[in-house]
Each structure stands twice: as C-alpha cells, then as structure tokens.
C-alpha cells in the first residue's frame, strides 16, 4: 500500500483548505465521478510522478468523503425499527436516541 507523502510532517503541500471545501460541497455522485476520473488517469500511466502524487492525494480525499457519506447513509438505514419477528414497523430519525 502506498504511504501518503505528507504523513508525519504535518504538511499538506499542494493542497489547500479550498480543495477540502470543494469536496464537502460535492454530491456523492459528483465525488464518485471525480474519483473514477482520477483512477482512470492514474491507470493510464501517462501522468508525471508529481502530478500522480497530487492526483493520488486528491483521490484519497474523495474516497474518504464518499466512504463517510456511505457510512452515514448506512447508519440512517439501520435505524429502521423492527418488531420481535424482525419485520420493519417504522423508522426513527438517526439522532432519535440523543
């Protein structure tokens, strides 16, 4: 597995808070499409090394954002209320227990 180049030094060269903000404002589908495009570019192998590293880092940010959204959706789905027989009887908001 590749290790992120910025681990351990606290630096995120080539990345700004703007990039993270852009991802946060994307829909799941937009983030997934952007991630797929990055994967395709990297798989072609015609990207210079420095650009490949930047693409990889951006791809990792997109992957994490997509995974977080999937996890949140899964948690909401799991909140479906079931009866003793396991049949769905309704739903609760995700934060109903809080």
Beta strands, then each sheet from edge to edge (+ up, - down):
strand 1: 80-82
strand 2: 88-91
sheet 1: 1+ 2-
end
